[in-house]
């Protein structure tokens, strides 16, 4: 009888906690963003979330996974299952990862393409290409040379414009926000050019997630896919 009472109390507490979380949420969609990096990408999207005053109960940014695309996808699935089990599922789930030298990149893209409510937010070679597009447009491929990966070479190029840049830096979003619309235009231009040239190097669709978050509060202009 004691165990049954304990179980009932725990169930009631969980239901109360879930009701409280739901009450805290705003009317717009609940979104999960799972990032490959533990600092760089989560810092960026958390800063964006704060800048646009998005409810933390609606937009969850999670970097607590491995550093390769497949681990991002697996962690996103785990989070999605837990939310569904708690009867508080995510409306949209975004997996943010790079191509660089990851061997699981294409496998992950293929898996996410067939997964309902999941969207891959991929960058080639890496997230820093998105940051670079805030300063300049380039469609020149970034290739590995010597002991430097394609991602390393992208960071080197970014440092021509942002010399103090280091992975995991705080404040990157606010530092670049005045150049954000230019970066979005450049990113779409890079996508169009990559399709025309039949190559994904370089390209990024970070701008699509950024636009989604910018318009999340307004159902009339919501651009979340």
Backbone as ProteinMPNN parsed JSONL, in Angstrom:
{"seq_chain_A": "XXXXXXXXXXXXXXXXXXXXXXXXXXXXXXXXXXXXXXXXXXXXXXXXXXXXXXXXXXXXXXXXXXXXXXXXXXXXXXXXXXXXXXXXXXXXXXXXXXXXXXXXXXXXXXXXXXXXXXXXXXXXXXXXXXXXXXXXXXXXXXXXXXXXXXXXXXXXXXXXXXXXXXXXXXXXXXXXXXXXXXXXXXXXXXXXXXXXXXXXXXXXXXXXXXXXXXXXXXXXXXXXX", "coords_chain_A": {"N_chain_A": [[0.834, -1.2, 0.0], [2.006, 1.132, 0.776], [3.888, 1.6, -1.285], [2.184, 1.983, -3.435], [0.906, 4.343, -2.726], [3.089, 6.059, -2.783], [3.738, 5.942, -5.486], [1.419, 7.08, -6.569], [1.582, 9.654, -5.545], [3.912, 10.586, -6.779], [3.116, 10.471, -9.456], [1.057, 12.344, -9.445], [2.514, 14.618, -8.802], [4.189, 14.81, -11.057], [2.289, 15.267, -13.046], [1.307, 17.698, -12.167], [3.6, 19.279, -12.413], [3.922, 19.164, -15.2], [1.58, 20.455, -16.032], [2.102, 22.979, -15.017], [4.351, 23.705, -16.564], [3.188, 23.806, -19.099], [1.443, 25.901, -18.719], [3.208, 27.96, -18.535], [4.072, 28.301, -21.083], [3.992, 30.132, -24.189], [1.607, 31.037, -26.78], [2.586, 30.34, -29.248], [4.478, 28.003, -31.404], [6.157, 25.101, -30.014], [9.534, 24.509, -29.883], [12.446, 22.569, -30.512], [15.925, 22.818, -30.544], [18.662, 21.14, -31.421], [22.09, 21.07, -31.096], [25.271, 20.558, -32.657], [27.698, 21.504, -31.54], [28.863, 22.103, -28.189], [29.069, 24.649, -27.197], [29.518, 26.866, -29.131], [27.369, 26.951, -31.184], [25.014, 26.536, -29.497], [25.32, 28.807, -27.797], [25.007, 30.881, -29.644], [22.331, 30.537, -30.6], [20.887, 30.679, -28.233], [21.417, 33.314, -27.52], [20.192, 34.6, -29.657], [17.568, 33.841, -29.163], [17.117, 35.175, -26.756], [17.42, 37.817, -27.622], [15.221, 38.228, -29.301], [13.292, 37.897, -27.476], [12.038, 35.391, -26.928], [10.021, 32.874, -25.514], [11.385, 30.802, -23.073], [10.213, 28.438, -22.477], [9.082, 27.703, -24.802], [11.075, 27.597, -26.736], [13.7, 25.527, -26.878], [17.095, 25.063, -26.497], [19.615, 22.8, -27.078], [22.724, 21.454, -26.428], [23.828, 19.184, -25.502], [25.093, 16.748, -26.534], [26.917, 14.448, -28.645], [29.684, 15.28, -30.89], [29.278, 14.803, -33.564], [27.239, 14.557, -36.568], [25.383, 12.358, -36.459], [25.104, 11.767, -33.748], [23.858, 14.07, -32.908], [21.353, 13.806, -34.132], [20.451, 11.415, -32.914], [20.282, 12.217, -30.238], [18.349, 14.201, -30.46], [16.152, 12.634, -31.185], [15.833, 11.186, -28.815], [15.138, 13.23, -27.015], [12.755, 14.024, -28.193], [11.169, 11.752, -27.893], [10.933, 11.645, -25.093], [9.553, 14.049, -24.552], [7.172, 13.527, -25.866], [6.275, 11.335, -24.42], [5.755, 12.605, -22.05], [3.488, 13.883, -22.718], [3.757, 16.376, -23.881], [4.654, 17.279, -26.509], [7.157, 18.363, -28.938], [6.61, 20.774, -31.49], [8.235, 21.301, -33.657], [11.455, 20.112, -34.588], [14.815, 20.811, -34.738], [17.891, 19.951, -36.117], [21.102, 20.876, -35.782], [24.033, 20.91, -37.504], [27.407, 20.325, -38.812], [29.148, 19.64, -41.922], [31.964, 19.346, -42.573], [34.515, 17.18, -41.747], [33.036, 14.99, -41.069], [31.99, 11.639, -41.007], [29.443, 10.669, -40.783], [27.694, 12.399, -41.892], [26.096, 12.408, -44.385], [24.511, 10.169, -43.961], [23.052, 11.007, -41.756], [21.658, 13.223, -42.795], [20.007, 11.872, -44.643], [18.441, 10.313, -42.93], [17.059, 12.23, -41.405], [15.572, 13.514, -43.329], [13.485, 11.785, -43.834], [12.063, 11.858, -41.532], [9.33, 12.825, -39.699], [8.485, 16.098, -38.627], [11.109, 16.729, -38.071], [13.957, 18.67, -38.949], [16.872, 19.206, -40.816], [19.485, 21.383, -40.153], [21.946, 22.263, -41.742], [25.43, 22.973, -42.344], [28.02, 23.691, -44.642], [31.405, 24.179, -45.086], [31.129, 24.34, -42.281], [29.625, 25.813, -39.286], [30.81, 28.299, -39.037], [30.94, 29.312, -41.583], [28.448, 30.471, -41.972], [28.691, 32.628, -40.187], [30.736, 34.014, -41.462], [29.405, 34.936, -43.729], [28.134, 37.17, -42.838], [29.859, 39.206, -43.235], [30.902, 39.085, -45.82], [30.335, 37.907, -49.205], [30.976, 34.731, -50.459], [31.552, 32.076, -52.675], [33.512, 30.36, -53.009], [35.005, 27.197, -52.792], [35.797, 25.53, -49.697], [38.44, 23.655, -48.912], [40.171, 20.857, -47.433], [43.544, 21.221, -46.475], [46.755, 20.056, -46.039], [47.338, 19.774, -42.608], [45.048, 21.014, -41.935], [41.583, 21.095, -41.703], [38.62, 21.444, -43.777], [36.869, 22.93, -42.286], [38.584, 24.214, -40.49], [39.893, 25.924, -42.244], [37.832, 27.558, -43.025], [37.33, 28.924, -40.664], [39.746, 30.3, -40.472], [39.397, 32.075, -42.589], [37.208, 33.538, -41.677], [38.392, 34.851, -39.547], [39.777, 36.839, -40.773], [38.044, 38.89, -40.861], [36.969, 38.946, -38.368], [39.005, 38.998, -36.157], [39.388, 38.279, -33.455], [37.877, 36.051, -33.013], [36.882, 33.041, -31.45], [36.094, 29.611, -31.049], [33.153, 28.899, -29.241], [32.811, 31.381, -28.208], [31.112, 33.966, -26.41], [28.407, 36.239, -27.049], [28.438, 36.531, -29.814], [26.162, 36.588, -31.509], [24.866, 39.072, -30.87], [26.928, 40.776, -31.496], [27.022, 40.624, -34.231], [24.484, 41.218, -35.129], [23.522, 43.475, -36.537], [24.297, 42.957, -39.068], [22.79, 40.9, -39.848], [20.567, 40.569, -41.693], [21.833, 40.925, -44.128], [23.532, 38.71, -44.077], [21.632, 36.661, -44.234], [20.627, 37.083, -46.807], [22.961, 36.588, -48.286], [23.357, 33.897, -47.618], [21.161, 32.608, -48.811], [21.743, 33.194, -51.446], [24.094, 31.724, -51.722], [23.071, 29.135, -51.479], [21.474, 29.002, -53.801], [23.473, 29.248, -55.719], [25.011, 27.003, -55.188], [23.296, 24.968, -55.907], [23.065, 25.455, -58.647], [25.691, 24.979, -59.389], [25.979, 22.395, -58.678], [27.137, 21.5, -56.262], [27.738, 21.326, -52.753], [29.521, 22.785, -51.37], [30.684, 25.917, -50.728], [27.942, 26.083, -48.351], [24.962, 26.882, -46.465], [22.117, 26.512, -44.323], [21.386, 27.885, -42.124], [20.178, 30.349, -42.066], [17.487, 29.844, -42.51], [16.5, 28.724, -40.175], [16.999, 30.87, -38.497], [15.241, 32.811, -39.58], [12.847, 31.528, -39.021], [12.801, 31.649, -36.2], [12.813, 34.403, -35.834], [10.284, 35.082, -36.672], [8.587, 33.624, -35.133], [6.706, 34.322, -33.145], [4.599, 35.383, -34.537], [2.003, 34.063, -36.14], [1.125, 34.675, -38.707], [3.32, 35.295, -40.229], [5.031, 33.265, -39.779], [7.817, 31.298, -40.503], [8.679, 28.74, -40.092], [9.714, 25.501, -40.909]], "CA_chain_A": [[0.0, 0.0, 0.0], [2.903, 2.28, 0.843], [4.454, 1.825, -2.617], [1.124, 2.516, -4.292], [0.723, 5.743, -2.351], [4.264, 6.784, -3.264], [3.586, 6.039, -6.941], [0.339, 8.028, -6.848], [2.074, 10.99, -5.238], [4.853, 10.944, -7.835], [2.341, 10.708, -10.673], [0.35, 13.617, -9.267], [3.515, 15.681, -8.869], [4.601, 14.93, -12.46], [1.183, 15.899, -13.772], [1.274, 19.099, -11.725], [4.757, 19.94, -13.04], [3.637, 19.293, -16.622], [0.559, 21.502, -16.176], [2.777, 24.258, -14.759], [5.177, 24.002, -17.738], [2.293, 24.18, -20.188], [0.908, 27.223, -18.401], [4.289, 28.922, -18.752], [4.319, 28.44, -22.509], [3.222, 31.09, -24.989], [0.686, 30.392, -27.715], [3.236, 29.895, -30.481], [4.972, 26.637, -31.432], [7.226, 24.635, -29.14], [10.616, 24.123, -30.775], [13.697, 22.059, -29.954], [17.096, 22.999, -31.404], [19.781, 20.335, -30.924], [23.283, 21.552, -31.791], [26.472, 19.724, -32.653], [28.679, 22.039, -30.604], [28.356, 22.324, -26.84], [29.115, 26.066, -26.851], [29.411, 27.851, -30.213], [26.014, 27.036, -31.725], [24.033, 26.834, -28.445], [25.46, 30.206, -27.375], [24.454, 31.738, -30.7], [20.868, 30.451, -30.645], [20.351, 31.198, -26.97], [21.484, 34.771, -27.605], [19.137, 34.992, -30.594], [16.299, 33.648, -28.436], [16.995, 36.28, -25.799], [17.299, 39.074, -28.36], [13.843, 38.343, -29.794], [12.43, 37.688, -26.3], [11.255, 34.179, -27.107], [9.771, 32.165, -24.276], [12.27, 29.646, -22.903], [9.373, 27.245, -22.435], [8.729, 27.385, -26.193], [12.276, 27.348, -27.543], [14.713, 24.836, -26.088], [18.36, 24.878, -27.215], [20.302, 21.702, -26.389], [24.01, 21.061, -27.005], [24.342, 18.078, -24.683], [25.213, 15.532, -27.335], [28.252, 14.302, -29.227], [30.098, 16.324, -31.833], [29.07, 14.425, -34.963], [25.821, 14.689, -36.958], [24.518, 11.25, -36.04], [24.825, 11.911, -32.315], [22.864, 15.146, -32.82], [20.065, 13.212, -34.507], [20.042, 10.457, -31.886], [19.889, 12.965, -29.036], [17.075, 14.848, -30.781], [15.126, 11.594, -31.094], [15.643, 10.893, -27.391], [14.388, 14.354, -26.44], [11.415, 13.995, -28.763], [10.44, 10.649, -27.251], [10.628, 12.031, -23.721], [8.506, 15.069, -24.583], [5.92, 12.857, -26.266], [5.866, 10.513, -23.275], [5.236, 13.543, -21.05], [2.308, 14.527, -23.313], [4.067, 17.768, -24.185], [5.594, 17.114, -27.631], [7.644, 19.503, -29.716], [5.998, 20.948, -32.807], [9.316, 21.229, -34.642], [12.761, 19.746, -34.035], [15.874, 21.191, -35.668], [19.207, 19.363, -35.841], [22.097, 21.795, -36.319], [25.333, 20.235, -37.572], [28.303, 20.643, -39.921], [29.676, 18.542, -42.73], [33.404, 19.296, -42.321], [35.086, 15.862, -42.056], [32.21, 13.972, -40.41], [31.634, 10.507, -41.867], [28.014, 10.35, -40.624], [26.936, 13.549, -42.386], [25.067, 12.052, -45.366], [23.609, 9.228, -43.289], [22.165, 11.798, -40.899], [20.76, 13.964, -43.679], [19.018, 10.939, -45.201], [17.532, 9.894, -41.853], [16.212, 13.351, -41.002], [14.668, 13.809, -44.444], [12.308, 10.908, -43.755], [11.524, 11.917, -40.173], [8.325, 13.873, -39.552], [8.726, 17.172, -37.647], [12.541, 16.98, -37.948], [14.591, 19.407, -40.049], [18.326, 19.339, -40.721], [20.022, 22.721, -40.385], [23.328, 21.87, -42.006], [26.363, 23.944, -42.906], [29.177, 23.111, -45.32], [31.899, 23.085, -44.254], [30.842, 24.45, -40.854], [28.815, 26.934, -38.806], [31.532, 29.558, -39.226], [30.625, 29.859, -42.909], [27.309, 31.356, -41.723], [29.204, 33.851, -39.583], [31.497, 34.704, -42.506], [28.468, 35.586, -44.645], [27.757, 38.471, -42.276], [30.862, 40.182, -43.665], [31.196, 39.034, -47.251], [29.792, 36.753, -49.915], [31.937, 33.917, -51.196], [31.123, 30.728, -53.05], [34.738, 29.595, -53.242], [35.014, 26.016, -51.926], [36.784, 25.395, -48.628], [38.927, 22.281, -48.941], [41.235, 20.54, -46.483], [44.911, 21.321, -46.978], [47.71, 19.694, -44.999], [46.713, 19.348, -41.352], [43.876, 21.856, -41.694], [40.341, 20.617, -42.317], [37.857, 22.49, -44.467], [36.327, 23.784, -41.233], [39.685, 25.063, -40.013], [40.176, 26.945, -43.25], [36.714, 28.503, -42.956], [37.581, 29.764, -39.487], [40.842, 31.205, -40.84], [38.828, 33.129, -43.432], [36.382, 34.369, -40.8], [39.268, 35.673, -38.699], [40.202, 38.029, -41.521], [37.042, 39.92, -40.569], [36.686, 38.899, -36.934], [40.285, 38.439, -35.7], [39.35, 37.777, -32.088], [36.936, 34.935, -32.924], [37.257, 31.727, -30.937], [34.929, 28.749, -30.856], [32.575, 28.983, -27.913], [32.694, 32.776, -27.775], [29.809, 34.54, -26.067], [28.131, 37.55, -27.619], [28.602, 36.58, -31.275], [24.933, 37.02, -32.169], [24.671, 40.519, -30.69], [28.012, 41.482, -32.184], [26.797, 40.581, -35.676], [23.061, 41.328, -35.436], [23.26, 44.524, -37.525], [24.622, 42.408, -40.381], [22.031, 39.655, -39.969], [19.774, 40.474, -42.922], [22.802, 40.739, -45.213], [23.967, 37.321, -44.005], [20.537, 35.832, -44.738], [20.626, 37.23, -48.271], [24.139, 35.883, -48.788], [23.168, 32.455, -47.44], [20.256, 32.141, -49.86], [22.509, 33.291, -52.691], [25.012, 30.587, -51.736], [22.261, 27.943, -51.761], [21.116, 29.036, -55.222], [24.674, 29.003, -56.516], [25.439, 25.617, -54.982], [22.401, 24.134, -56.725], [23.458, 25.665, -60.041], [27.017, 24.39, -59.599], [25.885, 20.993, -58.253], [28.05, 21.247, -55.151], [27.252, 21.937, -51.52], [30.652, 23.455, -50.72], [30.11, 26.056, -49.39], [26.522, 26.416, -48.241], [24.373, 26.775, -45.129], [20.704, 26.898, -44.24], [21.163, 28.505, -40.819], [19.272, 31.491, -42.22], [16.094, 29.403, -42.459], [16.146, 28.616, -38.762], [16.983, 32.241, -37.974], [13.973, 33.413, -40.011], [11.801, 30.859, -38.25], [12.787, 32.194, -34.847], [12.452, 35.816, -35.908], [8.849, 35.223, -36.937], [7.878, 32.59, -34.385], [5.583, 34.873, -32.382], [3.529, 35.84, -35.425], [1.557, 32.965, -37.003], [0.897, 35.142, -40.061], [4.591, 35.337, -40.956], [5.87, 32.15, -39.298], [8.521, 30.638, -41.6], [9.232, 27.467, -39.623], [9.379, 24.375, -41.796]], "C_chain_A": [[0.872, 1.255, 0.0], [3.485, 2.623, -0.514], [3.428, 2.431, -3.564], [0.871, 3.987, -4.001], [1.863, 6.608, -2.882], [4.172, 7.0, -4.77], [2.536, 7.081, -7.302], [0.786, 9.462, -6.606], [3.035, 11.483, -6.323], [4.132, 11.276, -9.138], [1.627, 12.052, -10.6], [1.316, 14.784, -9.38], [3.954, 15.916, -10.308], [3.53, 15.622, -13.289], [1.071, 17.38, -13.42], [2.407, 19.893, -12.372], [4.512, 20.174, -14.519], [2.615, 20.398, -16.866], [1.178, 22.88, -15.983], [3.625, 24.672, -15.969], [4.316, 24.454, -18.913], [1.742, 25.591, -19.974], [1.943, 28.31, -18.66], [4.516, 29.213, -20.23], [3.443, 29.507, -23.136], [2.432, 30.327, -26.039], [1.364, 29.872, -28.98], [3.913, 28.529, -30.304], [6.085, 26.361, -30.415], [8.303, 24.007, -30.014], [11.825, 23.621, -29.99], [14.806, 22.252, -30.986], [18.246, 22.217, -30.775], [21.01, 20.665, -31.764], [24.457, 20.601, -31.627], [27.48, 20.194, -31.619], [28.068, 22.271, -29.23], [28.3, 23.805, -26.486], [28.787, 26.988, -28.014], [27.978, 28.028, -30.701], [24.964, 27.273, -30.642], [24.111, 28.275, -27.953], [24.779, 31.135, -28.37], [22.923, 31.728, -30.65], [20.223, 30.882, -29.328], [20.363, 32.721, -26.967], [20.417, 35.31, -28.555], [17.777, 34.913, -29.904], [16.067, 34.79, -27.457], [16.745, 37.614, -26.511], [15.867, 39.296, -28.829], [12.818, 38.028, -28.701], [11.47, 36.515, -26.494], [11.168, 33.437, -25.779], [10.663, 30.926, -24.185], [11.489, 28.34, -22.777], [8.952, 26.812, -23.835], [9.93, 26.995, -27.04], [13.371, 26.787, -26.644], [15.938, 24.608, -26.966], [19.199, 23.881, -26.417], [21.593, 21.34, -27.127], [24.628, 19.888, -26.277], [24.363, 16.757, -25.438], [26.635, 15.461, -27.878], [28.506, 15.342, -30.296], [29.939, 15.927, -33.29], [27.581, 14.442, -35.286], [24.915, 13.585, -36.44], [24.163, 11.343, -34.562], [23.818, 13.028, -32.07], [21.466, 14.577, -33.082], [19.56, 12.248, -33.434], [19.571, 11.174, -30.611], [18.542, 13.67, -29.261], [15.924, 13.854, -30.694], [14.793, 11.281, -29.63], [14.811, 11.981, -26.713], [12.945, 14.357, -26.919], [10.562, 12.911, -28.11], [10.023, 11.016, -25.823], [9.495, 13.055, -23.672], [7.152, 14.46, -24.934], [5.376, 12.023, -25.116], [5.247, 11.383, -22.192], [3.981, 14.28, -21.54], [2.506, 16.014, -23.565], [5.07, 17.808, -25.353], [6.027, 18.429, -28.264], [6.901, 19.561, -31.047], [7.041, 20.781, -33.916], [10.622, 20.905, -33.919], [13.825, 20.009, -35.096], [17.209, 20.61, -35.21], [20.256, 20.204, -36.558], [23.46, 21.108, -36.317], [26.092, 20.627, -38.833], [28.633, 19.399, -40.735], [31.143, 18.322, -42.412], [33.95, 17.922, -42.699], [34.291, 14.723, -41.416], [31.777, 12.877, -41.389], [30.144, 10.169, -41.795], [27.109, 11.441, -41.209], [25.786, 13.133, -43.312], [24.039, 11.093, -44.774], [22.583, 9.974, -42.443], [21.169, 12.605, -41.723], [19.64, 13.07, -44.204], [17.982, 10.549, -44.152], [16.556, 11.009, -41.492], [15.193, 13.683, -42.085], [13.375, 13.004, -44.35], [11.615, 10.955, -42.399], [10.571, 13.099, -40.025], [8.683, 14.812, -38.4], [10.201, 17.489, -37.438], [13.048, 17.741, -39.176], [16.087, 19.495, -39.792], [18.711, 20.781, -41.036], [21.535, 22.541, -40.53], [24.14, 22.99, -42.639], [27.561, 23.207, -43.497], [30.177, 24.223, -45.6], [31.408, 23.136, -42.801], [30.029, 25.709, -40.531], [29.483, 28.28, -39.068], [31.344, 30.138, -40.629], [29.439, 30.821, -42.808], [27.783, 32.676, -41.14], [29.974, 34.681, -40.612], [30.583, 35.487, -43.443], [27.913, 36.9, -44.098], [28.67, 39.578, -42.79], [31.048, 40.243, -45.173], [30.483, 37.845, -47.883], [30.929, 36.035, -50.622], [31.333, 32.551, -51.47], [32.339, 29.863, -53.366], [34.785, 28.413, -52.279], [36.108, 26.082, -50.859], [37.201, 23.922, -48.571], [40.055, 22.086, -47.933], [42.594, 20.632, -47.175], [45.867, 21.023, -45.827], [46.999, 19.2, -43.756], [45.491, 20.183, -40.993], [42.664, 21.306, -42.447], [39.661, 21.764, -43.047], [37.244, 23.452, -43.454], [37.378, 24.734, -40.681], [39.943, 26.214, -40.97], [39.053, 27.983, -43.317], [36.903, 29.461, -41.783], [38.711, 30.75, -39.775], [40.321, 32.376, -41.669], [37.979, 34.083, -42.583], [37.245, 35.317, -39.977], [39.884, 36.854, -39.449], [39.275, 39.203, -41.222], [36.758, 40.035, -39.073], [37.896, 38.256, -36.248], [40.242, 37.785, -34.327], [38.476, 36.533, -31.933], [37.589, 33.666, -32.392], [35.989, 30.903, -30.79], [34.453, 28.849, -29.409], [32.434, 30.399, -27.385], [31.25, 33.123, -27.411], [29.653, 35.873, -26.788], [28.244, 37.651, -29.124], [27.337, 37.072, -31.959], [24.759, 38.528, -32.071], [25.742, 41.326, -31.415], [27.736, 41.608, -33.681], [25.36, 40.903, -36.089], [22.757, 42.398, -36.486], [23.557, 44.056, -38.945], [23.768, 41.174, -40.701], [21.269, 39.53, -41.284], [20.673, 40.295, -44.145], [23.285, 39.29, -45.256], [22.89, 36.378, -44.548], [20.459, 35.888, -46.258], [21.789, 36.465, -48.884], [23.989, 34.368, -48.7], [22.244, 31.888, -48.513], [20.941, 32.175, -51.224], [23.469, 32.101, -52.824], [24.276, 29.284, -52.035], [21.928, 27.877, -53.246], [22.315, 28.707, -56.095], [25.149, 27.559, -56.373], [24.579, 24.647, -55.797], [22.794, 24.234, -58.196], [24.783, 24.976, -60.363], [27.094, 22.921, -59.197], [26.956, 20.633, -57.22], [27.501, 21.928, -53.911], [28.341, 22.726, -50.797], [30.974, 24.778, -51.394], [28.616, 26.342, -49.446], [26.084, 26.28, -46.792], [22.897, 27.119, -45.2], [20.37, 27.414, -42.843], [20.142, 29.638, -40.93], [17.798, 31.084, -42.144], [15.625, 29.242, -41.011], [16.094, 29.993, -38.112], [15.664, 32.922, -38.334], [12.791, 32.821, -39.256], [11.684, 31.484, -36.862], [12.396, 33.666, -34.826], [10.945, 36.01, -36.008], [7.978, 34.289, -36.099], [6.641, 33.106, -33.661], [4.38, 35.238, -33.242], [3.119, 34.725, -36.391], [1.38, 33.385, -38.464], [2.183, 35.114, -40.89], [5.534, 34.219, -40.551], [6.475, 31.398, -40.488], [9.151, 29.323, -41.173], [8.771, 26.329, -40.528], [9.286, 23.08, -40.996]], "O_chain_A": [[0.571, 2.264, -0.638], [3.573, 3.798, -0.872], [3.756, 3.282, -4.391], [0.65, 4.781, -4.915], [1.651, 7.722, -3.361], [4.48, 8.079, -5.277], [2.73, 7.871, -8.226], [0.426, 10.372, -7.353], [2.981, 12.642, -6.733], [4.484, 12.228, -9.833], [1.598, 12.805, -11.574], [0.993, 15.813, -9.974], [4.083, 17.059, -10.745], [3.835, 16.464, -14.134], [0.774, 18.21, -14.279], [2.213, 21.023, -12.821], [4.842, 21.235, -15.049], [2.763, 21.189, -17.798], [0.833, 23.831, -16.684], [3.626, 25.839, -16.359], [4.681, 25.382, -19.636], [1.596, 26.368, -20.918], [1.591, 29.448, -18.969], [5.084, 30.246, -20.588], [2.322, 29.763, -22.695], [2.574, 29.111, -26.171], [0.79, 29.06, -29.705], [3.924, 27.968, -29.208], [6.836, 27.253, -30.019], [8.03, 23.089, -30.788], [12.181, 24.171, -28.947], [14.648, 21.897, -32.154], [18.748, 22.592, -29.716], [20.982, 20.555, -32.99], [24.61, 19.935, -30.603], [28.055, 19.38, -30.897], [26.886, 22.599, -29.12], [27.568, 24.191, -25.575], [27.877, 27.811, -27.908], [27.431, 29.13, -30.64], [24.094, 28.124, -30.825], [23.079, 28.902, -27.716], [24.063, 32.059, -27.984], [22.292, 32.785, -30.657], [19.107, 31.403, -29.333], [19.429, 33.351, -26.471], [19.811, 36.348, -28.292], [16.944, 35.808, -30.045], [14.956, 35.308, -27.343], [15.952, 38.434, -26.05], [15.354, 40.413, -28.766], [11.624, 37.909, -28.975], [10.266, 36.626, -26.261], [12.135, 33.387, -25.019], [10.693, 30.104, -25.101], [12.051, 27.259, -22.953], [8.515, 25.678, -24.03], [9.822, 26.169, -27.946], [13.897, 27.477, -25.771], [15.835, 24.031, -28.048], [19.463, 24.086, -25.232], [21.562, 20.967, -28.299], [25.823, 19.625, -26.417], [23.733, 15.78, -25.032], [27.457, 16.331, -27.591], [27.652, 16.184, -30.576], [30.416, 16.639, -34.173], [26.75, 14.353, -34.382], [23.789, 13.857, -36.024], [23.038, 11.028, -34.172], [23.016, 12.951, -31.139], [20.524, 14.845, -32.337], [18.379, 12.264, -33.087], [18.583, 10.777, -29.993], [17.704, 13.724, -28.361], [14.848, 14.183, -30.194], [13.628, 11.131, -29.261], [13.9, 11.691, -25.939], [12.026, 14.652, -26.156], [9.386, 13.123, -27.813], [8.902, 10.731, -25.402], [8.586, 12.942, -22.849], [6.123, 14.831, -24.369], [4.171, 12.002, -24.865], [4.325, 10.956, -21.496], [3.477, 15.18, -20.868], [1.569, 16.808, -23.479], [6.187, 18.304, -25.206], [5.359, 19.455, -28.142], [6.602, 18.531, -31.652], [6.767, 20.201, -34.967], [10.863, 21.356, -32.799], [13.745, 19.494, -36.212], [17.601, 20.765, -34.053], [20.297, 20.243, -37.787], [23.984, 20.764, -35.257], [25.528, 21.173, -39.781], [28.426, 18.268, -40.295], [31.531, 17.221, -42.021], [33.857, 17.53, -43.862], [34.811, 13.622, -41.242], [31.259, 13.167, -42.468], [29.634, 9.456, -42.659], [25.891, 11.397, -41.034], [24.631, 13.47, -43.052], [22.845, 11.196, -45.054], [21.404, 9.622, -42.416], [19.984, 12.665, -41.395], [18.473, 13.459, -44.208], [16.79, 10.465, -44.448], [15.367, 10.761, -41.296], [14.071, 14.09, -41.78], [12.307, 13.479, -44.737], [10.69, 10.185, -42.143], [10.972, 14.249, -40.209], [9.125, 14.373, -37.338], [10.526, 18.422, -36.703], [12.617, 17.483, -40.3], [16.518, 19.818, -38.685], [18.309, 21.33, -42.062], [22.289, 22.653, -39.563], [23.615, 23.834, -43.365], [28.051, 22.23, -42.93], [29.822, 25.163, -46.311], [31.283, 22.095, -42.157], [29.783, 26.549, -41.397], [28.805, 29.282, -39.294], [31.566, 31.33, -40.838], [29.418, 31.859, -43.47], [27.319, 33.737, -41.558], [29.873, 35.908, -40.627], [30.94, 36.573, -43.9], [27.284, 37.659, -44.835], [28.298, 40.751, -42.78], [31.315, 41.304, -45.737], [30.082, 36.904, -47.198], [31.745, 36.659, -51.301], [30.689, 31.953, -50.608], [32.21, 28.771, -53.92], [34.623, 28.599, -51.072], [37.193, 26.616, -51.09], [36.399, 23.055, -48.221], [40.795, 23.018, -47.618], [42.766, 20.18, -48.308], [45.8, 21.655, -44.772], [46.154, 18.308, -43.832], [44.96, 20.078, -39.887], [42.711, 21.082, -43.656], [40.082, 22.916, -42.943], [37.112, 24.645, -43.725], [37.103, 25.909, -40.435], [40.183, 27.345, -40.547], [39.297, 29.148, -43.63], [36.663, 30.662, -41.905], [38.641, 31.909, -39.365], [40.741, 33.518, -41.482], [38.038, 35.299, -42.764], [36.861, 36.462, -39.741], [40.445, 37.761, -38.834], [39.675, 40.364, -41.317], [36.358, 41.091, -38.583], [37.826, 37.108, -35.81], [40.982, 36.836, -34.068], [38.348, 36.011, -30.826], [38.677, 33.272, -32.812], [34.933, 31.434, -30.447], [35.257, 28.879, -28.478], [31.993, 30.605, -26.255], [30.301, 32.636, -28.027], [30.636, 36.547, -27.096], [28.155, 38.75, -29.671], [27.41, 37.881, -32.884], [24.527, 39.193, -33.081], [25.481, 42.432, -31.89], [28.158, 42.571, -34.321], [25.044, 40.866, -37.278], [21.812, 42.235, -37.258], [23.122, 44.681, -39.912], [23.998, 40.492, -41.7], [21.325, 38.482, -41.926], [20.311, 39.592, -45.088], [23.431, 38.709, -46.332], [23.201, 35.409, -45.242], [20.25, 34.868, -46.916], [21.621, 35.773, -49.887], [24.433, 33.64, -49.588], [22.506, 30.817, -49.062], [20.739, 31.287, -52.052], [23.632, 31.544, -53.91], [24.789, 28.428, -52.756], [22.078, 26.831, -53.878], [22.199, 27.983, -57.084], [25.634, 26.964, -57.335], [25.071, 23.641, -56.308], [22.85, 23.228, -58.903], [24.975, 24.457, -61.463], [28.133, 22.279, -59.351], [27.594, 19.584, -57.31], [26.873, 22.982, -54.001], [28.098, 23.275, -49.722], [31.483, 24.786, -52.515], [28.096, 26.788, -50.468], [26.759, 25.637, -45.988], [22.476, 27.92, -46.035], [19.212, 27.385, -42.425], [19.346, 29.863, -40.018], [16.954, 31.891, -41.755], [14.492, 29.585, -40.673], [15.236, 30.25, -37.268], [15.038, 33.545, -37.476], [11.851, 33.53, -38.897], [10.585, 31.808, -36.412], [11.723, 34.12, -33.9], [10.4, 36.985, -35.49], [6.774, 34.178, -36.332], [5.635, 32.402, -33.574], [3.27, 35.385, -32.732], [3.826, 34.472, -37.366], [1.474, 32.548, -39.362], [2.139, 34.933, -42.107], [6.704, 34.22, -40.932], [5.756, 30.922, -41.366], [10.07, 28.841, -41.833], [7.592, 26.217, -40.863], [9.014, 22.022, -41.564]]}, "name": "protein", "num_of_chains": 1, "seq": "XXXXXXXXXXXXXXXXXXXXXXXXXXXXXXXXXXXXXXXXXXXXXXXXXXXXXXXXXXXXXXXXXXXXXXXXXXXXXXXXXXXXXXXXXXXXXXXXXXXXXXXXXXXXXXXXXXXXXXXXXXXXXXXXXXXXXXXXXXXXXXXXXXXXXXXXXXXXXXXXXXXXXXXXXXXXXXXXXXXXXXXXXXXXXXXXXXXXXXXXXXXXXXXXXXXXXXXXXXXXXXXXX"}
